[in-house]
């Protein structure tokens, strides 16, 4: 998998709690891609080619454990973290991040791993 052609591809998976998309060739995540997945607790996008995290990519996901390790992330757009303030962990290690802007304003009482 390298990208998702339909924005609502996951919209019917409302009860899904874990989604592992690691070790693919995903290059792009559209805004609101995971919007209707309120029960999603763990999302693994590690080891992909996601160069940029856009605003609203993780909109509607709360208490999410997000894995983006070794995903080739270079840029995290401003305000991208607004949806992740209540996250249960964000793994971003081993990424060549060059632009992170306001991402680090995430609540520091959470167990976020950078």
C-alpha positions in Angstrom: 0.0 0.0 0.0 1.4 3.4 -0.9 -1.7 5.7 -0.5 -5.4 5.6 0.1 -7.4 6.8 -2.9 -10.7 7.1 -1.0 -10.9 9.5 1.9 -13.6 7.5 3.6 -11.9 4.1 3.2 -12.0 3.4 6.9 -15.4 5.1 7.7 -17.3 1.8 8.2 -14.7 0.5 10.7 -16.2 2.3 13.7 -15.6 -0.5 16.1 -12.0 -1.3 15.2 -9.6 -0.8 18.1 -6.3 -1.6 16.5 -5.0 -0.9 13.0 -1.5 -2.0 11.9 -0.4 -0.4 8.6 3.3 -0.7 9.4 5.9 -1.8 6.8 4.0 -0.5 3.8 5.0 2.2 1.4 2.4 4.8 2.5 3.5 8.2 1.4 0.4 10.3 2.2 -2.3 10.5 4.8 -5.3 12.6 3.9 -7.0 14.8 6.4 -9.8 13.1 8.3 -8.7 9.7 7.0 -9.5 8.0 10.3 -12.4 10.3 11.2 -15.2 7.9 12.1 -12.9 5.5 14.0 -13.8 6.7 17.5 -12.9 3.3 19.1 -9.4 3.2 17.6 -6.9 2.9 20.4 -3.7 1.9 18.6 -2.6 3.0 15.1 0.8 1.7 13.8 2.1 3.5 10.8 5.8 2.7 11.5 8.3 2.0 8.8 6.4 3.8 6.0 7.3 6.8 3.8 5.1 9.5 5.3 7.0 12.6 4.8 4.5 15.1 6.1 1.8 14.9 8.8 -1.1 17.2 7.8 -3.6 19.1 9.9 -6.7 17.0 10.7 -5.0 13.7 9.8 -5.9 12.3 13.2 -9.1 14.3 13.8 -11.6 12.6 16.0 -9.1 10.1 17.5 -8.8 10.3 21.3 -6.8 8.2 23.7 -4.8 6.9 20.7 -1.5 5.2 20.9 0.2 6.4 17.7 3.3 4.7 16.3 5.2 6.7 13.6 8.7 5.3 14.3 10.9 5.0 11.2 8.1 6.5 9.0 10.5 9.0 7.3 8.5 11.9 8.8 10.2 15.2 7.8 7.5 17.7 8.6 4.6 18.0 11.0 2.3 20.8 10.0 1.3 23.5 12.5 -1.6 22.6 14.8 -1.4 18.9 13.7 -1.2 17.9 17.4 -4.5 19.4 18.4 -6.2 16.1 17.8 -3.5 14.3 19.8 -3.7 16.2 23.1 -5.4 13.2 24.9 -3.2 10.6 23.3 -1.8 7.6 25.2 1.5 7.8 23.5 3.2 9.0 20.3 6.3 7.2 19.1 8.3 9.3 16.7 11.8 8.0 17.1 14.2 7.5 14.2 12.6 10.1 11.9 14.5 12.9 10.1 12.0 15.6 11.4 13.1 19.0 10.2 9.9 21.0 10.9 7.9 20.4 14.0 6.5 23.8 14.9 3.7 23.6 17.5 3.7 19.8 17.8 5.6 19.8 21.1 2.8 21.8 22.7 1.1 18.4 23.4 0.2 18.0 27.0 3.5 16.9 28.6 1.7 14.9 31.4 1.0 12.3 28.7 3.6 9.6 28.0 4.7 10.9 24.6 7.9 9.5 23.2 9.8 11.7 20.9 
